[in-house]
Amino acid sequence: MPTWKDCVKRKSKILITGIAGFAGSHLAELLLSHDYEIYGLIAPNEPTDNIRQIIKNLELKTVDITDQSRVSRIIKAIKPEYIFHLAAMASVGQSIQKERLTYQVNIFGSLNILESALSQKNTLKKLVFISSSDCYGIFSPANKLLKETQLLNPISPYGISKATMEYIAKYYFRQYNLPVVIARSFNHTGPRQSDIFVVPSFCRQIALISAGLNKPEMVVGDLTVKRDLSDVRDIVKGYYLAGIKGKSGEIYQFSSNRAISIEKLLKKLLKISPIDIKVIIDKKRLRKSDIPILKGSNSKARKDLGWIPQIRLEKTLQDTLQYWRGLIRK
């Protein structure tokens, strides 16, 4: 019986938008390890540090995904069999500061990908649209285990943009029979994530303090919120399985089935740091759009895709801290 590694024909053409980003770079590494032909879209002037070790094995195209005609030309030229659409404004905080740009990139940019994919409908096997648990917004009871059937009630421009694109993606499936699968991921972290996100922000501050470059004080935001946190390397395996095994028109959640407070995350990181560090809460970092708790069920992904997260949270935190220590040393 073939394993999931064998489910895609060797040398299938796979296009990853946002390939130089955090999750995109990890997905590219995973696909290259199985000898697929990988194409990637990067934004103008976007750094390629995350993919520098594999860049010679990639075919990269520079494009602003809000440029409809150029996106269309590139996809027609590549003729991908699989598309993984990760390119997005991915930060809740940034989406509040740059609301219009968030909608332009996450909605109209994504619409350009869907429209262009229609020209490849006869050969396109799957388009995986990456969504987010921020689509859920506020719900009750606040600590419920969320499933794919939960109503969407987003409260940030980022969540609104992702929820909007879920509806549009499902429309393209129903109206045009485009083979779209929605991968609704919960929070994930790991090496290469920007320090605008909470775990790498903590790790960067600890690394700077450990290197003697900062005084032993950390500035943090709201530590009471709880998040369902996974390792990015597990999450991108889920994206891959959604593309290979997922049923068109379906939504699959990738989550850990648990929630942990930001305070506990910080304590775990401080425990593996040899220095006594004072924690200072910055009230300016508190925001109204924070969802108190997010916790998702991964039962559907386990049952239908065979997805099993394998990396323990402690290893994720250790690897992320080590990544930032390496950057600081450089």
C-alpha positions as CSV (number, residue, x, y, z in Angstrom):
1,M,0.0,0.0,0.0
2,P,1.5,3.4,-1.0
3,T,2.4,5.9,1.7
4,W,1.3,9.6,1.5
5,K,4.9,10.3,0.3
6,D,4.1,8.4,-2.9
7,C,0.7,9.9,-3.6
8,V,2.0,12.5,-6.0
9,K,3.7,11.7,-9.3
10,R,7.4,12.5,-9.1
11,K,8.4,15.8,-10.7
12,S,4.8,17.2,-10.5
13,K,4.9,21.0,-11.0
14,I,4.0,22.7,-7.7
15,L,3.6,26.5,-7.3
16,I,4.0,28.0,-3.9
17,T,3.0,31.7,-3.4
18,G,4.7,33.3,-0.5
19,I,7.6,30.7,-0.9
20,A,10.1,33.0,0.8
21,G,8.0,33.5,3.9
22,F,8.0,31.7,7.2
23,A,5.7,28.7,6.4
24,G,6.3,28.9,2.6
25,S,10.0,28.2,3.1
26,H,9.3,25.2,5.3
27,L,6.8,23.8,2.8
28,A,9.3,24.3,-0.1
29,E,11.9,22.2,1.9
30,L,9.3,19.5,2.5
31,L,8.3,19.3,-1.2
32,L,11.9,19.3,-2.4
33,S,12.8,16.4,-0.1
34,H,10.4,14.4,-2.2
35,D,11.9,15.6,-5.5
36,Y,9.1,17.7,-6.9
37,E,9.5,20.6,-9.4
38,I,9.0,23.7,-7.3
39,Y,8.1,27.1,-8.5
40,G,7.6,30.0,-6.2
41,L,6.2,33.6,-6.3
42,I,8.0,36.2,-4.3
43,A,7.0,39.9,-3.8
44,P,9.2,42.7,-5.3
45,N,12.2,43.4,-3.0
46,E,11.2,40.5,-0.7
47,P,14.2,39.0,1.2
48,T,15.1,35.4,0.3
49,D,17.0,34.6,3.5
50,N,14.6,31.9,4.5
51,I,15.2,30.0,1.2
52,R,18.9,30.8,0.6
53,Q,20.0,27.2,1.3
54,I,17.5,25.7,-1.3
55,I,17.2,28.6,-3.7
56,K,19.3,26.9,-6.4
57,N,16.6,24.2,-6.6
58,L,13.7,26.6,-7.0
59,E,12.2,28.4,-10.0
60,L,11.3,31.9,-8.6
61,K,9.1,34.5,-10.2
62,T,8.9,38.1,-8.8
63,V,5.4,39.4,-8.8
64,D,3.0,41.6,-6.9
65,I,0.0,39.3,-6.5
66,T,-2.3,42.3,-6.8
67,D,-1.1,42.6,-10.4
68,Q,-3.8,40.6,-12.1
69,S,-2.4,40.4,-15.6
70,R,1.2,39.4,-14.5
71,V,-0.2,36.7,-12.1
72,S,-2.2,35.3,-14.9
73,R,0.7,35.2,-17.4
74,I,3.0,33.5,-14.8
75,I,0.5,30.8,-13.9
76,K,-0.3,30.1,-17.6
77,A,3.4,29.8,-18.3
78,I,4.1,27.5,-15.4
79,K,1.0,25.3,-15.8
80,P,1.2,23.9,-12.2
81,E,-0.5,20.8,-11.2
82,Y,-0.7,21.9,-7.6
83,I,-0.9,25.5,-6.1
84,F,-0.3,26.2,-2.5
85,H,-1.4,29.8,-1.8
86,L,0.4,31.2,1.2
87,A,1.1,34.7,0.2
88,A,-0.6,37.1,2.5
89,M,-0.4,39.9,5.0
90,A,-0.3,37.5,7.9
91,S,-0.2,39.6,11.1
92,V,-3.3,40.7,13.0
93,G,-1.4,43.7,14.4
94,Q,-0.2,44.8,11.0
95,S,-3.6,44.3,9.5
96,I,-5.0,46.9,12.0
97,Q,-2.2,49.4,11.1
98,K,-2.5,48.6,7.3
99,E,-6.1,47.7,6.8
100,R,-6.5,48.7,3.2
101,L,-3.3,46.9,2.1
102,T,-4.4,43.8,4.0
103,Y,-7.6,43.7,2.0
104,Q,-5.8,44.4,-1.3
105,V,-3.3,41.6,-0.8
106,N,-5.4,39.0,1.1
107,I,-8.6,39.4,-0.9
108,F,-7.9,40.8,-4.3
109,G,-4.4,39.2,-4.5
110,S,-6.0,35.8,-3.7
111,L,-8.8,36.5,-6.1
112,N,-6.1,36.9,-8.8
113,I,-4.7,33.5,-7.9
114,L,-8.1,31.8,-8.2
115,E,-9.0,33.5,-11.4
116,S,-5.7,32.6,-13.0
117,A,-6.1,29.0,-11.8
118,L,-9.2,28.7,-13.8
119,S,-7.1,28.7,-17.0
120,Q,-5.4,25.5,-15.7
121,K,-8.6,23.8,-14.5
122,N,-8.1,20.8,-16.9
123,T,-4.7,20.0,-15.5
124,L,-4.8,21.5,-12.0
125,K,-5.2,18.8,-9.4
126,K,-5.6,21.0,-6.3
127,L,-5.4,24.5,-5.1
128,V,-4.8,24.8,-1.4
129,F,-5.9,28.1,0.1
130,I,-4.3,28.8,3.5
131,S,-6.8,30.3,5.9
132,S,-6.6,31.0,9.6
133,S,-8.3,30.4,12.9
134,D,-8.7,34.2,13.2
135,C,-11.7,33.7,11.0
136,Y,-13.6,32.5,14.1
137,G,-13.3,35.8,16.1
138,I,-15.5,35.9,19.1
139,F,-17.7,32.9,20.0
140,S,-19.3,31.3,23.1
141,P,-18.5,29.5,25.2
142,A,-15.1,31.1,25.0
143,N,-13.2,27.9,25.7
144,K,-15.0,25.6,23.3
145,L,-13.1,23.2,21.1
146,L,-13.6,24.6,17.6
147,K,-14.5,22.5,14.6
148,E,-14.7,23.3,10.9
149,T,-18.5,23.8,11.2
150,Q,-18.1,26.7,13.7
151,L,-19.7,29.9,12.4
152,L,-17.2,32.6,11.4
153,N,-17.2,35.9,13.3
154,P,-13.9,37.7,12.6
155,I,-12.9,40.8,14.5
156,S,-9.7,42.0,12.9
157,P,-9.0,43.0,9.3
158,Y,-6.8,39.9,8.9
159,G,-9.5,37.6,10.1
160,I,-12.1,39.4,7.9
161,S,-9.9,39.1,4.9
162,K,-9.3,35.3,5.5
163,A,-13.0,34.7,6.1
164,T,-13.9,36.6,2.9
165,M,-11.5,34.5,0.9
166,E,-12.9,31.2,2.3
167,Y,-16.3,32.2,1.0
168,I,-14.9,33.2,-2.4
169,A,-12.8,30.0,-2.6
170,K,-15.9,27.9,-1.9
171,Y,-17.8,29.9,-4.6
172,Y,-15.1,29.0,-7.1
173,F,-15.5,25.4,-6.2
174,R,-19.3,25.4,-6.6
175,Q,-19.5,27.7,-9.6
176,Y,-16.5,26.6,-11.6
177,N,-15.6,23.2,-10.1
178,L,-12.2,24.5,-9.3
179,P,-10.4,21.9,-7.1
180,V,-10.0,24.2,-4.1
181,V,-9.2,22.9,-0.5
182,I,-9.2,25.3,2.4
183,A,-6.5,24.7,5.1
184,R,-7.6,26.5,8.2
185,S,-4.5,26.6,10.4
186,F,-4.3,27.6,14.0
187,N,-1.3,29.5,15.5
188,H,2.1,28.0,14.6
189,T,5.7,29.0,15.2
190,G,9.3,27.8,14.7
191,P,12.6,28.9,13.2
192,R,12.4,31.8,10.7
193,Q,9.1,33.4,11.9
194,S,9.2,37.2,12.1
195,D,9.6,38.7,15.5
196,I,6.4,40.7,15.0
197,F,4.8,37.4,16.3
198,V,4.9,36.5,20.0
199,V,7.2,33.5,20.3
200,P,10.0,34.8,18.1
201,S,9.6,38.2,19.8
202,F,10.3,36.5,23.1
203,C,13.1,34.5,21.7
204,R,14.8,37.5,20.1
205,Q,14.7,39.5,23.3
206,I,16.1,36.5,25.3
207,A,18.9,36.0,22.7
208,L,19.9,39.7,22.9
209,I,19.9,39.6,26.7
210,S,22.0,36.3,26.6
211,A,24.5,37.9,24.3
212,G,24.9,40.9,26.6
213,L,23.4,43.3,24.1
214,N,20.3,44.2,26.1
215,K,19.8,44.6,29.8
216,P,17.9,41.7,31.5
217,E,14.4,43.0,30.9
218,M,11.7,41.8,28.5
219,V,8.8,44.0,27.2
220,V,5.6,42.0,26.5
221,G,2.0,42.4,25.7
222,D,-1.1,40.6,27.0
223,L,0.0,37.3,28.6
224,T,-3.5,36.1,29.5
225,V,-4.6,35.1,26.0
226,K,-4.5,31.4,25.2
227,R,-3.5,30.0,21.8
228,D,-3.5,26.6,20.1
229,L,0.1,26.5,19.1
230,S,1.8,24.0,16.7
231,D,5.2,23.6,15.1
232,V,5.3,25.1,11.6
233,R,7.0,21.9,10.3
234,D,3.9,19.9,11.4
235,I,1.6,22.5,9.9
236,V,3.2,22.4,6.4
237,K,2.8,18.6,6.4
238,G,-0.8,19.3,6.9
239,Y,-0.9,21.7,3.9
240,Y,0.8,19.0,1.8
241,L,-1.7,16.3,2.8
242,A,-4.6,18.7,2.1
243,G,-3.3,19.1,-1.4
244,I,-2.6,15.4,-2.0
245,K,-5.5,13.8,-0.1
246,G,-7.9,16.6,0.6
247,K,-11.4,16.6,-1.0
248,S,-12.1,19.6,-3.2
249,G,-14.5,22.0,-1.5
250,E,-13.7,20.9,2.0
251,I,-12.1,22.7,5.0
252,Y,-9.4,21.0,7.1
253,Q,-8.2,22.4,10.4
254,F,-4.6,22.0,11.5
255,S,-4.3,22.4,15.3
256,S,-3.1,20.8,18.4
257,N,-6.4,20.2,20.3
258,R,-5.1,22.3,23.2
259,A,-4.6,25.9,24.2
260,I,-1.7,27.3,26.2
261,S,-1.5,30.8,27.7
262,I,1.2,33.2,26.5
263,E,2.3,33.5,30.1
264,K,3.1,29.7,30.2
265,L,4.9,30.0,26.9
266,L,7.1,32.7,28.3
267,K,7.8,30.7,31.4
268,K,8.9,27.7,29.3
269,L,11.3,29.9,27.4
270,L,12.7,31.6,30.5
271,K,13.2,28.2,32.0
272,I,15.6,27.2,29.2
273,S,17.4,30.6,29.5
274,P,20.3,30.7,32.0
275,I,19.8,34.4,32.9
276,D,17.3,35.9,35.4
277,I,15.1,38.2,33.3
278,K,12.6,40.8,34.5
279,V,9.3,40.8,32.5
280,I,7.6,44.2,31.9
281,I,4.1,44.5,30.5
282,D,3.6,47.3,27.9
283,K,0.0,48.4,27.9
284,K,0.5,49.9,24.5
285,R,0.8,46.3,23.2
286,L,-2.7,45.4,24.4
287,R,-5.4,45.4,21.7
288,K,-9.1,45.2,21.5
289,S,-9.0,42.7,18.7
290,D,-7.3,39.9,20.7
291,I,-9.4,36.8,20.9
292,P,-9.3,35.5,24.5
293,I,-8.8,31.8,23.6
294,L,-8.4,29.7,20.5
295,K,-8.4,25.9,20.6
296,G,-9.2,23.7,17.6
297,S,-10.1,20.1,16.9
298,N,-7.8,18.3,14.4
299,S,-10.0,15.2,14.3
300,K,-11.1,15.7,10.6
301,A,-7.5,16.2,9.4
302,R,-6.4,13.1,11.3
303,K,-9.3,11.0,10.0
304,D,-9.4,12.1,6.4
305,L,-5.8,13.0,5.7
306,G,-3.8,10.9,8.2
307,W,-2.2,14.1,9.6
308,I,-0.6,13.5,13.0
309,P,1.4,16.4,14.6
310,Q,4.7,15.0,15.9
311,I,6.8,17.8,17.2
312,R,6.5,18.6,20.9
313,L,6.1,22.2,22.0
314,E,9.3,22.1,24.0
315,K,11.3,21.2,20.9
316,T,9.6,24.0,19.0
317,L,10.5,26.6,21.6
318,Q,14.1,25.3,21.9
319,D,14.6,25.3,18.1
320,T,13.2,28.8,17.8
321,L,15.3,30.2,20.6
322,Q,18.4,28.5,19.1
323,Y,17.5,30.1,15.7
324,W,17.5,33.6,17.2
325,R,20.7,33.0,19.1
326,G,22.3,32.1,15.8
327,L,21.0,35.3,14.2
328,I,22.2,37.4,17.1
329,R,25.7,35.8,17.0
330,K,26.0,36.7,13.3
